Each structure stands twice: as C-alpha cells, then as structure tokens.
Amino acid sequence: MISLLAKCFFSIDFYLSCPSRICGWYMSLEQREQKNQRNIKIVYDFTMALLWTILGLFLLLYRYLGFEPDYDPFLASMFGGVCVVYGAFRLWRGIKRKKENW
C-alpha cells in the first residue's frame, strides 16, 4: 500500500494528470507577490503625494514663512500650484488602488 502511494506521489504522471497540485501552489506565490507589489505601489503613491503636496505648499507659502530665495514669485506660485494638484492626483490614485486592492 505504501509503495503504491509513493509510486503515485513521486511519478510524473501523477502531476501531469493533476497540474493544479503544482500550479495551485505556484499561483498562490505569484498572487502573494503581486499583492506585495500592489501594496508597495500604494505606499509609494501616498508618500509621493505627501512630498509633492509639501513641496507645493512650501512654494506657495515661502514668503509667509520667512524665506527669501531668488525665485520669481509668479513662477514659484505657478509651480507650487502644479505640485499641489499633482500631489492631490497621487493621493487620489493611491486611494483608488487601495480600494481595488482590498
């Protein structure tokens, strides 16, 4: 009886007749890796949204914070606004990915 089970378990025909025994385990590893990559992208989106928004707010408010760099105020305000909008977009994309992931 044991030799029959060993023959079935170790024979290639056993795995060829039921590829889900191999593929089921492999797919679960692949799915876990894809989920990990999605989670990393979500964290990346939130982090970049925070950084772009902080940069944009700094460029919009640097005069009120006491900094006097040699930036053209109009260009700094325009780029700051674009940075805030891009940060909001990254935040929206991160929230969208998080909802899709769960």
Secondary structure per residue as TSV (DSSP state, phi and psi in degrees):
chain	resnum	aa	ss	phi	psi
A	1	M	-	360.0	-44.0
A	2	I	H	-67.3	-38.8
A	3	S	H	-66.3	-33.0
A	4	L	H	-66.9	-41.9
A	5	L	H	-66.1	-41.9
A	6	A	H	-64.3	-39.0
A	7	K	H	-63.8	-43.1
A	8	C	H	-67.5	-41.1
A	9	F	H	-71.7	-38.3
A	10	F	H	-94.9	-3.0
A	11	S	S	-84.4	150.1
A	12	I	H	-70.3	-32.0
A	13	D	H	-60.7	-33.5
A	14	F	H	-60.7	-43.8
A	15	Y	H	-78.4	-32.4
A	16	L	H	-70.8	-32.6
A	17	S	H	-73.3	-24.0
A	18	C	-	-138.4	79.1
A	19	P	T	-68.4	-14.9
A	20	S	H	-66.7	-19.2
A	21	R	H	-65.8	-35.7
A	22	I	H	-88.9	-50.8
A	23	C	H	-66.4	-32.2
A	24	G	H	-62.3	-40.8
A	25	W	H	-71.1	-41.6
A	26	Y	H	-65.7	-42.1
A	27	M	H	-65.3	-35.0
A	28	S	H	-66.6	-36.3
A	29	L	H	-66.4	-41.7
A	30	E	H	-65.1	-40.6
A	31	Q	H	-66.3	-39.6
A	32	R	H	-64.0	-39.5
A	33	E	H	-65.3	-40.7
A	34	Q	H	-65.1	-38.6
A	35	K	H	-66.5	-40.3
A	36	N	H	-62.4	-41.4
A	37	Q	H	-65.3	-39.4
A	38	R	H	-64.0	-40.7
A	39	N	H	-64.6	-39.0
A	40	I	H	-64.2	-40.7
A	41	K	H	-65.5	-36.4
A	42	I	H	-64.8	-46.6
A	43	V	H	-62.6	-40.2
A	44	Y	H	-62.4	-43.6
A	45	D	H	-61.8	-44.7
A	46	F	H	-65.4	-40.3
A	47	T	H	-65.5	-46.3
A	48	M	H	-66.3	-35.2
A	49	A	H	-61.9	-42.6
A	50	L	H	-64.5	-45.8
A	51	L	H	-65.5	-43.9
A	52	W	H	-65.6	-38.7
A	53	T	H	-67.3	-42.0
A	54	I	H	-63.0	-43.6
A	55	L	H	-61.6	-44.0
A	56	G	H	-63.3	-43.3
A	57	L	H	-65.8	-37.5
A	58	F	H	-62.9	-43.8
A	59	L	H	-68.9	-28.9
A	60	L	H	-76.7	-33.4
A	61	L	H	-114.6	13.4
A	62	Y	T	-64.5	-29.4
A	63	R	T	-68.5	-35.1
A	64	Y	T	-79.8	-16.5
A	65	L	T	-90.5	-2.1
A	66	G	T	96.0	6.0
A	67	F	-	-90.4	143.1
A	68	E	-	-131.1	63.5
A	69	P	-	-75.6	175.4
A	70	D	S	-88.7	30.7
A	71	Y	-	-78.7	148.2
A	72	D	-	-72.7	122.8
A	73	P	H	-58.3	-37.0
A	74	F	H	-66.0	-47.1
A	75	L	H	-66.4	-37.4
A	76	A	H	-64.2	-41.0
A	77	S	H	-67.4	-41.4
A	78	M	H	-63.8	-47.8
A	79	F	H	-66.3	-36.4
A	80	G	H	-62.7	-41.5
A	81	G	H	-64.0	-41.6
A	82	V	H	-63.6	-39.5
A	83	C	H	-64.5	-40.7
A	84	V	H	-65.5	-42.7
A	85	V	H	-64.0	-42.6
A	86	Y	H	-66.1	-37.8
A	87	G	H	-62.9	-39.1
A	88	A	H	-65.8	-38.6
A	89	F	H	-62.7	-44.2
A	90	R	H	-63.4	-37.7
A	91	L	H	-64.8	-44.3
A	92	W	H	-61.1	-43.1
A	93	R	H	-65.8	-38.2
A	94	G	H	-65.2	-40.4
A	95	I	H	-66.3	-40.6
A	96	K	H	-62.2	-44.8
A	97	R	H	-65.5	-36.9
A	98	K	H	-65.7	-40.4
A	99	K	H	-66.6	-38.1
A	100	E	H	-68.5	-32.5
A	101	N	H	-74.7	-32.8
A	102	W	-	-91.7	360.0
